[in-house]
Amino acid sequence: MGTRPRRSQAERDEITVEIGYALFSACFLGGIVFATIAGPAFVWHLPPSVERSLVATGTVVGGVLAVMRVVHVLWRFDSQRR
């Protein structure tokens, strides 16, 4: 187990800001994707099975893309730091 040098306050702040950015942009992306896919279910009167499938699909796709966004942003940040 190697010893790592301690991070400075500026480095810790930089990491905190990057995590916040990753989470904020992921929530924004997930919300936009969910609204795009599930929006018609809330605007128009569709059959119940179609409404359920649109909401479920929007939830899954929005959630997956949000997680992918967090991973992508933090991975890119880590590779730029090295």
Backbone as CSV, one residue per row, in Angstrom:
resi,resn,N_x,N_y,N_z,CA_x,CA_y,CA_z,C_x,C_y,C_z
1,MET,0.836,-1.165,0.000,0.000,0.000,0.000,0.884,1.233,0.000
2,GLY,0.843,1.938,-1.100,1.665,3.132,-1.225,1.061,4.309,-0.488
3,THR,1.922,5.228,-0.181,1.437,6.439,0.459,1.231,7.505,-0.597
4,ARG,0.093,8.096,-0.550,-0.228,9.159,-1.497,0.054,10.501,-0.846
5,PRO,0.523,11.446,-1.642,0.698,12.785,-1.064,-0.656,13.394,-0.734
6,ARG,-0.703,14.159,0.302,-1.960,14.793,0.707,-2.373,15.821,-0.334
7,ARG,-3.656,15.922,-0.552,-4.172,16.885,-1.512,-4.276,18.262,-0.854
8,SER,-3.991,19.280,-1.642,-4.127,20.638,-1.134,-5.610,21.016,-1.092
9,GLN,-5.879,22.115,-0.417,-7.266,22.579,-0.332,-7.798,22.925,-1.718
10,ALA,-6.964,23.487,-2.563,-7.393,23.836,-3.928,-7.763,22.584,-4.719
11,GLU,-7.000,21.517,-4.556,-7.312,20.268,-5.252,-8.622,19.671,-4.735
12,ARG,-8.820,19.719,-3.440,-10.081,19.205,-2.881,-11.264,20.029,-3.354
13,ASP,-11.104,21.348,-3.421,-12.175,22.207,-3.924,-12.463,21.917,-5.390
14,GLU,-11.412,21.700,-6.166,-11.578,21.395,-7.587,-12.369,20.094,-7.775
15,ILE,-12.059,19.098,-6.985,-12.768,17.822,-7.057,-14.233,18.003,-6.655
16,THR,-14.472,18.782,-5.599,-15.834,19.026,-5.142,-16.659,19.726,-6.216
17,VAL,-16.077,20.730,-6.853,-16.784,21.451,-7.913,-17.073,20.518,-9.077
18,GLU,-16.129,19.674,-9.430,-16.326,18.756,-10.556,-17.426,17.742,-10.255
19,ILE,-17.474,17.247,-9.032,-18.540,16.319,-8.649,-19.891,17.025,-8.701
20,GLY,-19.948,18.251,-8.200,-21.188,19.017,-8.263,-21.637,19.253,-9.692
21,TYR,-20.690,19.607,-10.568,-21.009,19.808,-11.976,-21.527,18.509,-12.596
22,ALA,-20.871,17.390,-12.285,-21.291,16.106,-12.843,-22.711,15.768,-12.408
23,LEU,-23.024,15.977,-11.143,-24.363,15.661,-10.648,-25.416,16.608,-11.216
24,PHE,-25.091,17.903,-11.277,-26.045,18.866,-11.807,-26.334,18.594,-13.275
25,SER,-25.290,18.390,-14.071,-25.507,18.157,-15.500,-26.215,16.823,-15.738
26,ALA,-25.960,15.832,-14.885,-26.649,14.546,-15.015,-28.131,14.689,-14.700
27,CYS,-28.460,15.436,-13.662,-29.882,15.653,-13.331,-30.578,16.422,-14.440
28,PHE,-29.903,17.421,-14.981,-30.490,18.195,-16.068,-30.726,17.309,-17.289
29,LEU,-29.720,16.529,-17.673,-29.855,15.632,-18.819,-30.959,14.607,-18.589
30,GLY,-30.964,13.984,-17.422,-31.989,12.992,-17.113,-33.385,13.580,-17.141
31,GLY,-33.529,14.794,-16.614,-34.834,15.441,-16.622,-35.311,15.792,-18.027
32,ILE,-34.398,16.286,-18.852,-34.759,16.633,-20.227,-35.149,15.378,-21.013
33,VAL,-34.375,14.318,-20.860,-34.687,13.074,-21.576,-36.009,12.498,-21.087
34,PHE,-36.222,12.499,-19.778,-37.497,11.997,-19.246,-38.666,12.813,-19.788
35,ALA,-38.538,14.136,-19.763,-39.628,14.983,-20.250,-39.880,14.771,-21.735
36,THR,-38.825,14.547,-22.490,-38.987,14.333,-23.926,-39.727,13.033,-24.215
37,ILE,-39.368,11.986,-23.500,-39.974,10.679,-23.767,-41.351,10.562,-23.111
38,ALA,-41.463,10.968,-21.858,-42.714,10.776,-21.123,-43.679,11.950,-21.278
39,GLY,-43.217,13.053,-21.821,-44.059,14.240,-21.950,-45.386,14.005,-22.642
40,PRO,-45.402,13.305,-23.760,-46.689,13.073,-24.424,-47.720,12.358,-23.538
41,ALA,-47.263,11.552,-22.617,-48.191,10.851,-21.725,-48.897,11.829,-20.791
42,PHE,-48.246,12.959,-20.489,-48.845,13.941,-19.593,-49.630,15.013,-20.340
43,VAL,-49.363,15.143,-21.635,-50.019,16.187,-22.424,-51.291,15.678,-23.095
44,TRP,-51.215,14.519,-23.706,-52.350,13.980,-24.447,-52.991,12.820,-23.696
45,HIS,-54.228,12.571,-23.996,-54.936,11.437,-23.412,-54.647,10.204,-24.269
46,LEU,-53.772,9.381,-23.768,-53.371,8.158,-24.465,-53.915,6.953,-23.708
47,PRO,-53.944,5.805,-24.340,-54.350,4.600,-23.614,-53.432,4.364,-22.398
48,PRO,-53.989,3.854,-21.314,-53.194,3.672,-20.082,-51.914,2.862,-20.289
49,SER,-51.972,1.831,-21.130,-50.761,1.022,-21.336,-49.670,1.836,-22.036
50,VAL,-50.040,2.698,-22.946,-49.067,3.545,-23.640,-48.486,4.571,-22.669
51,GLU,-49.325,5.156,-21.837,-48.846,6.119,-20.843,-47.843,5.476,-19.894
52,ARG,-48.192,4.284,-19.401,-47.283,3.585,-18.487,-45.956,3.262,-19.167
53,SER,-46.021,2.813,-20.409,-44.778,2.445,-21.095,-43.928,3.680,-21.391
54,LEU,-44.547,4.802,-21.734,-43.770,6.027,-21.970,-43.097,6.513,-20.691
55,VAL,-43.834,6.494,-19.594,-43.257,6.934,-18.323,-42.142,5.981,-17.889
56,ALA,-42.359,4.690,-18.017,-41.331,3.715,-17.634,-40.092,3.847,-18.519
57,THR,-40.300,3.984,-19.821,-39.172,4.138,-20.731,-38.417,5.427,-20.447
58,GLY,-39.138,6.517,-20.219,-38.489,7.788,-19.892,-37.682,7.712,-18.607
59,THR,-38.227,7.008,-17.628,-37.518,6.861,-16.357,-36.236,6.064,-16.531
60,VAL,-36.319,4.955,-17.228,-35.142,4.101,-17.414,-34.082,4.799,-18.256
61,VAL,-34.485,5.339,-19.391,-33.518,5.987,-20.285,-32.905,7.219,-19.615
62,GLY,-33.742,8.033,-18.968,-33.230,9.208,-18.267,-32.266,8.837,-17.153
63,GLY,-32.587,7.808,-16.395,-31.707,7.364,-15.312,-30.388,6.809,-15.812
64,VAL,-30.451,6.005,-16.858,-29.226,5.424,-17.416,-28.330,6.522,-17.981
65,LEU,-28.912,7.456,-18.716,-28.112,8.539,-19.276,-27.531,9.444,-18.193
66,ALA,-28.261,9.653,-17.112,-27.741,10.456,-16.008,-26.524,9.780,-15.376
67,VAL,-26.615,8.485,-15.147,-25.470,7.756,-14.579,-24.290,7.783,-15.547
68,MET,-24.570,7.595,-16.822,-23.496,7.636,-17.817,-22.837,9.016,-17.856
69,ARG,-23.623,10.074,-17.671,-23.078,11.432,-17.674,-22.143,11.634,-16.487
70,VAL,-22.540,11.189,-15.308,-21.681,11.325,-14.128,-20.367,10.580,-14.346
71,VAL,-20.458,9.357,-14.825,-19.242,8.554,-15.059,-18.357,9.235,-16.091
72,HIS,-18.944,9.718,-17.173,-18.162,10.350,-18.236,-17.441,11.608,-17.735
73,VAL,-18.153,12.468,-17.023,-17.553,13.712,-16.539,-16.431,13.424,-15.552
74,LEU,-16.657,12.507,-14.626,-15.629,12.228,-13.623,-14.443,11.475,-14.225
75,TRP,-14.693,10.612,-15.186,-13.603,9.917,-15.866,-12.736,10.914,-16.635
76,ARG,-13.403,11.814,-17.361,-12.674,12.826,-18.127,-11.862,13.709,-17.181
77,PHE,-12.432,14.074,-16.058,-11.726,14.909,-15.085,-10.488,14.181,-14.555
78,ASP,-10.662,12.907,-14.241,-9.528,12.130,-13.721,-8.419,11.996,-14.767
79,SER,-8.797,11.768,-16.015,-7.767,11.619,-17.049,-7.059,12.942,-17.331
80,GLN,-7.746,14.070,-17.177,-7.104,15.369,-17.400,-6.153,15.707,-16.267
81,ARG,-6.426,15.231,-15.068,-5.558,15.520,-13.926,-4.246,14.771,-13.999
82,ARG,-4.230,13.637,-14.687,-3.017,12.813,-14.726,-2.042,13.292,-15.730
